[in-house]
Amino acid sequence: QVQLVESGGGLVQAGGSLRLSCAVSGRTFSNYVMGWFRQNPGKEREFVAAINWNTGTTFHADSVKGRFTISRDNTKNTVSLQMNSLKPEDTAVYSCAADSRLSVSTMTGLVEYDYWGQGTQVTVSS
């Protein structure tokens, strides 16, 4: 089992920044892909970004490329999402996820990840 706990959500004005963190614990996750997803009520979950924990390789959705950056800290066992130049349309519940399949599909969010955190709300006001 892999346990994921997100933190860092909140309310921010458009153009501002937030940093989300995901504390990772459990079985060896060095061979996992870690991802961030977001979702609003009544809408489909949207892939945001992913990182291969072992290699550090990252992939970001076009909607956030250049504004968001995913990273991981091996010493603290955390995965972070730095969000800059936030827009009202970035408002959502953001969830951290983990998956053991080291594939392009996993890195691009095309698979259903194995493990999920509880999510943290991000609200961007205009």
C-alpha positions in Angstrom: 0.0 0.0 0.0 1.0 3.6 -0.7 -0.4 6.4 1.4 -0.8 9.9 0.0 -1.6 13.0 2.0 -2.0 16.4 0.2 -1.6 19.8 1.7 -1.1 23.4 0.6 -4.5 24.2 -1.0 -6.3 27.5 -0.4 -7.7 30.7 -1.8 -5.5 32.9 -4.0 -6.1 35.8 -6.4 -5.6 35.4 -10.1 -2.0 35.8 -11.0 -0.9 34.4 -7.6 1.0 31.3 -6.7 0.4 28.2 -4.5 2.5 25.2 -3.7 0.9 21.8 -3.1 2.6 19.0 -1.4 1.9 15.3 -1.2 3.5 13.3 1.6 4.2 9.7 0.4 4.5 6.7 2.6 4.1 2.9 2.5 5.8 0.4 0.3 8.8 1.2 -1.8 7.6 3.9 -4.2 10.8 4.6 -5.9 9.6 2.7 -9.0 6.3 4.6 -9.1 4.9 7.4 -11.3 3.5 10.2 -9.2 0.8 12.4 -10.6 -1.4 15.4 -9.9 -5.0 15.5 -11.1 -7.8 18.0 -10.6 -11.6 17.9 -10.7 -14.6 20.1 -10.3 -18.1 18.9 -9.3 -19.9 17.4 -12.3 -16.8 17.4 -14.5 -14.3 14.7 -15.4 -11.1 14.4 -13.7 -8.3 16.2 -15.5 -4.6 15.2 -15.6 -2.2 18.0 -14.6 1.3 16.6 -14.3 3.3 13.5 -13.6 6.9 12.6 -12.5 8.8 9.3 -12.6 10.1 9.1 -9.0 13.2 7.2 -10.0 14.4 9.2 -13.0 12.8 12.6 -12.3 11.3 12.7 -15.7 8.3 15.0 -15.8 5.3 15.6 -18.1 2.8 18.5 -17.8 -0.6 19.0 -19.4 -0.7 21.7 -22.1 -3.2 23.6 -19.9 -0.6 24.2 -17.2 2.7 23.9 -19.1 4.9 26.9 -18.3 2.9 27.8 -15.2 2.9 24.6 -13.1 6.0 22.5 -12.1 5.9 19.0 -10.6 8.9 17.9 -8.5 9.9 15.3 -5.9 12.1 15.4 -2.8 13.7 12.1 -2.1 14.9 13.1 1.3 11.4 14.2 2.5 9.4 11.7 0.5 7.2 14.4 -1.0 5.9 15.3 -4.4 5.1 19.0 -5.0 3.2 21.0 -7.5 4.3 24.6 -7.8 1.5 26.6 -9.4 2.3 30.1 -10.7 0.2 32.6 -12.7 -3.0 31.0 -11.4 -6.2 31.5 -13.3 -9.8 31.2 -12.1 -10.2 28.2 -14.4 -7.5 26.4 -12.3 -10.0 26.3 -9.4 -10.5 22.6 -8.5 -9.9 19.9 -6.0 -6.3 18.7 -6.6 -5.4 15.1 -5.9 -2.1 13.3 -5.7 -1.9 9.8 -7.1 0.6 7.0 -7.6 0.9 4.2 -10.1 3.4 1.3 -10.5 3.2 1.1 -14.3 6.1 2.9 -15.7 4.7 3.8 -19.1 3.9 6.7 -21.4 0.2 6.2 -20.7 0.8 6.6 -17.0 3.1 9.6 -17.5 0.4 11.3 -19.6 -2.5 10.4 -17.2 -4.2 8.0 -19.6 -4.5 5.2 -17.0 -6.5 5.0 -13.7 -3.8 5.4 -11.1 -3.6 2.8 -8.3 -3.5 5.0 -5.2 -5.1 8.4 -4.4 -4.9 11.0 -1.8 -8.0 12.7 -0.4 -7.5 15.9 -2.3 -7.0 19.6 -1.4 -9.2 22.5 -2.6 -7.6 25.3 -4.7 -9.7 28.3 -5.4 -8.6 31.2 -7.6 -10.6 34.4 -7.4 -10.8 36.8 -10.3 
